[in-house]
Amino acid sequence: MTTVAIVGCTHAGTFAATSILREHPDWSVHVFERGDTLSFLSCGIALWVGDHVSDPRKMFYSSPAELEKLGATMHMRTDVTDIDVAGKTLEFRSLETGDSQTLRFDKLVVTTGSRPVVPSIPGIESDRVQLCKNWDNAVQIKERAHGAKSVVVIGAGYIGAELAEQFSTIGVETTLIDAADRVLANNFDKLITDQVEERYRKHGVTLALGEKVTAFTDNADGTVTVTTTGGAYTAQFAVLAVGFLPNTDLVRGQVDTLANGAIITNEYMQASVPYVYAAGDSATVHYNPTGELDYIPLATNAVRQGALIGQNIDVPTRTYMGTQATSAVQLYDLSLAASGLTQAGADRRGMDVRSTELVEDYRPAFMLSTAPVTSILSWDPQTRLVKGAQFCSTADISGAANTVSVAIQAGFTIDMLANVDFLFQPNFDQPVYYVGAVAAKAVAEQGA
Ligand SMILES: Cc1cc2nc3c(=O)[nH]c(=O)nc-3n(C[C@H](O)[C@H](O)[C@H](O)COP(=O)(O)OP(=O)(O)OC[C@H]3O[C@@H](n4cnc5c(N)ncnc54)[C@H](O)[C@@H]3O)c2cc1C
């Protein structure tokens, strides 16, 4: 009988276990997870802080019992401490009893995910500096937020941006720090981030942008002071949200990785050693807008990659389609969504990409209400291929980012996107849907 070891069980591990057991119910599948829960939706942490979660127990979509029912042997509260890839064995230790054991496997699935980046800054080990990644962190943040007067959030990416927003809406005096000179600088271009910054200021959030943190100092009154290159900010606690690194030390040097440790896989999710598979935050993605391997830790990638492992673990069958890193966030009354490259992201990569901006109401002026949508479409001036798009409005624009995701995936040019058969109905859009309109503007700017 084939024995599979799955190491790590949040999204990639849960989807891998489920898909493997569906395809191979007779295989022996061992799942190792150091936590006592699995499948935690960390995307709900900020919403829980702001009291927008009906029941925190619903932030899990699977359980050890459910995987056991499918036939898995579950090793919860168990740390995998060593993996010998060539010898096909792993060591694991129960966090309850401290006992260690060895398992021989035929196939190994590495879904160990990622860990928060913790830069070496004096004082960062303070227990007033809080991480934001897993269920334990969620509980800590929720407890700290309750009745807190002030917080400093470090990192204005998606996670820090959402936390800062929710803290400010429950009356916590909030400072948001980032070394970049804009919020969400990796996700949106300036025309959009200016609107977000205006919302933060309106809600009393202090923005400390273009400032690098240089020290954390605990004060006798229980507060912590965060010193930056531009100032000093004191609060009851600080949340560090400055990115993630793949958790792959167990297999480092045994399979091919990127410099940051992300496991390189082929289109069947196989690592450089064919009986090793990887998915999610521990692995690379194929980023379609550049055609290159990249590291983009998102649940969207983890679930799709994890699910593919079941279909490929015996016979390579179904290929991974890659990602556009399509994503969205709600900040105050603004919905923001994006897919593929921003202009700033393309510039950072040295790519020749142009962007077209369009601001127009999403539906006709005769309706009793309407709202402007900011659309930015990025495209390659040589091939005319669509490379990315961003949308921002008080209306729901999330479907537009998904639409452009399909266009990038399918290799659409701006000309094709401008001529797609999009619906028109005044409740929903203008005679020309803003996705088609921004593409038509790009065609006009570039010339036929
Ligand atoms: C606050 C927050 C909000 C987010 N919001 C979104 C969002 O809205 N949309 C989106 O697409 N993505 C979002 N993400 C990203 C998303 O959560 C991650 O991409 C996703 O969790 C990756 O899943 P994974 O299973 O690959 O890895 P992880 O979630 O990192 O899970 C890895 C698991 O492996 C276990 N493990 C690691 N090493 C060992 C070992 N040696 N032994 C045993 N167990 C081990 C860990 O305990 C962990 O449970 C968010 C992330 C955070 C932190």
Ligand as a Chemical Component Dictionary entry (heavy atoms), coordinates in Angstrom:
data_LIG
# 
_chem_comp.id                   LIG 
_chem_comp.type                 NON-POLYMER 
_chem_comp.pdbx_formal_charge   0 
_chem_comp.three_letter_code    LIG 
# 
loop_
_chem_comp_atom.comp_id 
_chem_comp_atom.atom_id 
_chem_comp_atom.alt_atom_id 
_chem_comp_atom.type_symbol 
_chem_comp_atom.charge 
_chem_comp_atom.model_Cartn_x 
_chem_comp_atom.model_Cartn_y 
_chem_comp_atom.model_Cartn_z 
_chem_comp_atom.pdbx_ordinal 
LIG C1  C1  C 0 -4.174 37.762 8.379  1  
LIG C2  C2  C 0 -4.116 37.083 7.043  2  
LIG C3  C3  C 0 -5.091 37.368 6.083  3  
LIG C4  C4  C 0 -5.046 36.735 4.838  4  
LIG N1  N1  N 0 -6.016 37.024 3.918  5  
LIG C5  C5  C 0 -6.025 36.375 2.732  6  
LIG C6  C6  C 0 -7.071 36.603 1.781  7  
LIG O1  O1  O 0 -8.011 37.373 2.013  8  
LIG N2  N2  N 0 -7.014 35.928 0.594  9  
LIG C7  C7  C 0 -6.006 35.058 0.293  10 
LIG O2  O2  O 0 -6.017 34.462 -0.791 11 
LIG N3  N3  N 0 -5.008 34.813 1.182  12 
LIG C8  C8  C 0 -4.990 35.455 2.380  13 
LIG N4  N4  N 0 -3.985 35.198 3.291  14 
LIG C9  C9  C 0 -2.906 34.266 2.942  15 
LIG C10 C10 C 0 -3.314 32.834 3.259  16 
LIG O3  O3  O 0 -3.775 32.732 4.583  17 
LIG C11 C11 C 0 -2.120 31.908 3.067  18 
LIG O4  O4  O 0 -1.691 32.029 1.736  19 
LIG C12 C12 C 0 -2.538 30.474 3.344  20 
LIG O5  O5  O 0 -2.807 30.297 4.715  21 
LIG C13 C13 C 0 -1.457 29.483 2.926  22 
LIG O6  O6  O 0 -1.896 28.208 3.256  23 
LIG P1  P1  P 0 -0.864 27.027 3.426  24 
LIG O7  O7  O 0 -1.663 25.834 3.802  25 
LIG O8  O8  O 0 0.016  26.920 2.241  26 
LIG O9  O9  O 0 0.129  27.484 4.607  27 
LIG P2  P2  P 0 -0.096 27.957 6.100  28 
LIG O10 O10 O 0 -1.400 28.630 6.253  29 
LIG O11 O11 O 0 1.126  28.699 6.457  30 
LIG O12 O12 O 0 -0.164 26.596 6.921  31 
LIG C14 C14 C 0 0.935  25.757 7.098  32 
LIG C15 C15 C 0 0.634  24.772 8.213  33 
LIG O13 O13 O 0 1.755  23.911 8.370  34 
LIG C16 C16 C 0 1.973  23.650 9.756  35 
LIG N5  N5  N 0 3.370  23.268 9.924  36 
LIG C17 C17 C 0 4.460  23.963 9.489  37 
LIG N6  N6  N 0 5.590  23.286 9.794  38 
LIG C18 C18 C 0 5.211  22.165 10.443 39 
LIG C19 C19 C 0 5.931  21.060 10.990 40 
LIG N7  N7  N 0 7.258  21.010 10.937 41 
LIG N8  N8  N 0 5.227  20.089 11.592 42 
LIG C20 C20 C 0 3.867  20.135 11.650 43 
LIG N9  N9  N 0 3.145  21.134 11.120 44 
LIG C21 C21 C 0 3.802  22.135 10.517 45 
LIG C22 C22 C 0 1.593  24.976 10.419 46 
LIG O14 O14 O 0 1.261  24.773 11.788 47 
LIG C23 C23 C 0 0.422  25.419 9.564  48 
LIG O15 O15 O 0 -0.822 24.987 10.073 49 
LIG C24 C24 C 0 -4.003 35.823 4.545  50 
LIG C25 C25 C 0 -3.026 35.542 5.499  51 
LIG C26 C26 C 0 -3.074 36.150 6.746  52 
LIG C27 C27 C 0 -2.024 35.816 7.771  53 
# 
loop_
_chem_comp_bond.comp_id 
_chem_comp_bond.atom_id_1 
_chem_comp_bond.atom_id_2 
_chem_comp_bond.value_order 
_chem_comp_bond.pdbx_ordinal 
LIG C1  C2  SING 1  
LIG C2  C3  SING 2  
LIG C2  C26 DOUB 3  
LIG C3  C4  DOUB 4  
LIG C4  N1  SING 5  
LIG C4  C24 SING 6  
LIG N1  C5  DOUB 7  
LIG C5  C6  SING 8  
LIG C5  C8  SING 9  
LIG C6  O1  DOUB 10 
LIG C6  N2  SING 11 
LIG N2  C7  SING 12 
LIG C7  O2  DOUB 13 
LIG C7  N3  SING 14 
LIG N3  C8  DOUB 15 
LIG C8  N4  SING 16 
LIG N4  C9  SING 17 
LIG N4  C24 SING 18 
LIG C9  C10 SING 19 
LIG C10 O3  SING 20 
LIG C10 C11 SING 21 
LIG C11 O4  SING 22 
LIG C11 C12 SING 23 
LIG C12 O5  SING 24 
LIG C12 C13 SING 25 
LIG C13 O6  SING 26 
LIG O6  P1  SING 27 
LIG P1  O7  DOUB 28 
LIG P1  O8  SING 29 
LIG P1  O9  SING 30 
LIG O9  P2  SING 31 
LIG P2  O10 DOUB 32 
LIG P2  O11 SING 33 
LIG P2  O12 SING 34 
LIG O12 C14 SING 35 
LIG C14 C15 SING 36 
LIG C15 O13 SING 37 
LIG C15 C23 SING 38 
LIG O13 C16 SING 39 
LIG C16 N5  SING 40 
LIG C16 C22 SING 41 
LIG N5  C17 SING 42 
LIG N5  C21 SING 43 
LIG C17 N6  DOUB 44 
LIG N6  C18 SING 45 
LIG C18 C19 SING 46 
LIG C18 C21 DOUB 47 
LIG C19 N7  SING 48 
LIG C19 N8  DOUB 49 
LIG N8  C20 SING 50 
LIG C20 N9  DOUB 51 
LIG N9  C21 SING 52 
LIG C22 O14 SING 53 
LIG C22 C23 SING 54 
LIG C23 O15 SING 55 
LIG C24 C25 DOUB 56 
LIG C25 C26 SING 57 
LIG C26 C27 SING 58 
# 
